[in-house]
Amino acid sequence: MRRGHLSEYFSGVVVKRLSAVESDPNVSNQHEFNGSADLRRLLGDADRKNIPTRFLWVDGEQASSDAIDGTISWYDARRKHPTRREYRLYYQGNAVTRLMRSDDSFFLAMTQDGEGLVVITPSGGTMFNQLLWLFGIDDNPQFNFAYSPVEGNRDAELDYAARTVLEALGIEPEEPEAYLLDRLIAPFGLQMPKPEELSKLARASIGMDAAIDDPDNALLRWMDRETQLFRRIERRIVADRIASGFGSQGQEDVDGFISFSLSVQNRRKSRAGLALESHIEALLKANSIAYTRGAITENGNRPDFLFPSREAYQDTSFPDGRLIMLGAKSTLKERWRQVLSEAARIKRKHLLTLEPGISEAQTTEMEAKSLQLVLPRDLHRTYKPAQQAWLLGVDDFLGLVRSPA
């Protein structure tokens, strides 16, 4: 199925590291940046006032974020001077810009419809890494703006990794061939199917052939297809609910709208985790690997997968070194530490995730705490070279549980 490209949404991006005078309200309240050649490449030479802009602050590991709509302005303060140019980028201070600090990174991306997206995030964090990867920016930003056009080898195909980053920014890419998805979900109408039913449909529409020969690719394609199917059904359900309205007899049901919105968000989060577990289980069955899913261990913990079985784990005569556990989390944020307390007999834990570009600080801590990260091989490219040498692929992990030490 054909996928879109980043250039359908963005024309280019600039990024810089913030200095104290640009970020600390105790030092400066200027709310503007000096213009530069790279800013002119992004914004052009003409004055542009009050450009609608979405401001987004994301902490280093995506554990929290704030977003607000505002404006930016790009203008030449010496417009009437015959020879001099003095460009400036002005932004209105808001709840997001008040969160930025010295050494944070400031990304400004321009959309194809001429609007702006400002993302402020700590340098070196997961969101920082994901944005550098998404926009094809090779080097860490300095204190001057650096421009990167969205074209050529910087025009990322909107595969699973790219869509994950865009959705973290509040952007839901359109499906170029949505009619093919609509055929698959037509039998469900406006009824959301049970999680396992949708997972089976995703696998059936992709096929099981790669489950043995290329499990890394199979897992990623199954998850990608299920996400597509889920969002198409969700879009229909939400559109129908909005069309029905919230309230009656002229009274707006604000609480009802908020409750419905929260239920949509919560369903998305829970669905992704259930889908990942279902597809991992399908891989294990296809490869004839013995396991137990959701077994209870010490203190009521439930590791997602135990190898070779719950019975082996409960048998104190079974060697600890032959026991393996696998946690499954589609995205991590700070939640990876939850896995550390599961299955006390197993000293080295394994965790499979689909989170691209996790920060080096996080993966270093994982390694120090004997947690091994597992990702589909295609996602390894979103990590730094030093991290890639440590990561395991899905096929690597399946080889491990086939022949434990």
C-alpha positions, 0 to 999 in steps of 0.5 A: 500500500502506498504511503505519503511523504513528509513533504505533503505536510512540511516545506522545511524546518530550522532548529537552534539551541537556545541561549540564556538571553533567548530563553530566560525571562529573568535575563531577557523578555525580548520574544524575538530572534535575530534574522539569519540567512537560514531563517530567510531560506525558510520564511522568504524575504517578504514581511509576514505578520501574525502567521498562525502557529502551534507551539508545543513543549515536550519534555525530554522523554515525551512524558509530558507536553503542553500545546497552545495556538499562537502566532509568529511574525517575520519582518525586516525592521529596516524595510524602508532603508535603501540598502540595509536589512535587519530581519527578525522573528517575533513570537508572542509569549505564551504558556509554552514559551515560558517553559523553555530554558537555556540549551533547549532546542527550538524547532520551527517547521513551516507547513505546506499551507503556510502555518508554523509549528514550533517545538521546544524540547530539551536537547538530547532527549527522545523527542529531540532525537526523533525530530532530528531523524524525522527531518533528516538533520545530521548534526546537533544544533548550535546557537544559530538557526540551521535550515533543512528543506523537506525534499530529496533524501530528507523527504521521509516516507511516512512509515510506522516510525515517521507516523509515530513522531507526527502523531506525537506532534498532534498530526494525524497523516491522511491515508493516500489509499484509504479506500483499500482500508475502507473495504477491509473495515466495511463489515464493522460499520460504526461498531468498533471490533474487539481488539483481537478481531482487529489484530487478526484482520490486520495479520490476514490482510498482510499475510503470515509468510514473513512471520518466520523468514522476516519477523522484524518486518512482519511485526512492524507491518502488522502493527502499521496495518492495525493502526491504519484500520483502527484509525479509519474505523475510529474516524467514522465513529467519531464523525458520526458522534460529532454529527449527532451533536452534544446536547439537546434543546439548545443546551450544550453538553460540554461535559459529554464532549470532554468525556467522549474525547477522553474515551477516544484518547484512552482507547487509542492508548490501550489498543496499541498495547493490546495489538502489540501483545497480540502480534508478538504472540502470533510470531511466537506461535508461528515459530513454535516457541513455548511461552506463557502470556500474562503469568502471575509472578511475585507480588501479583506482577504479570510479565507480558511473556514468560519463557519457556512457561509459567510452570518452569518459572514456578519450579525452583529446580528449573535453572534461573539462567534458562528463564526469559521474560519479555515486556511489551510496550508500544511506546515507553516514555518513563514506563520502562522501569515498570518492567524491572520489578517483574519476574524476580528470578530473571535478572536480565529483563527484555522489553520490546517497544516500537518507540523510535529514537529513544535518548542515549541517556535512557538506553544507558540507564536501561543497560545499567539496570540489566534491561535489554531493549528489543525493536523491529530491525527497521526502527534501529535506524532512528537510534544513534550508531552507538545505541544500534550496536546494543539493540536487539532485533525481533529475530535476534530475540526469537533466536534467544528464546529458541535456545536459552543459555 
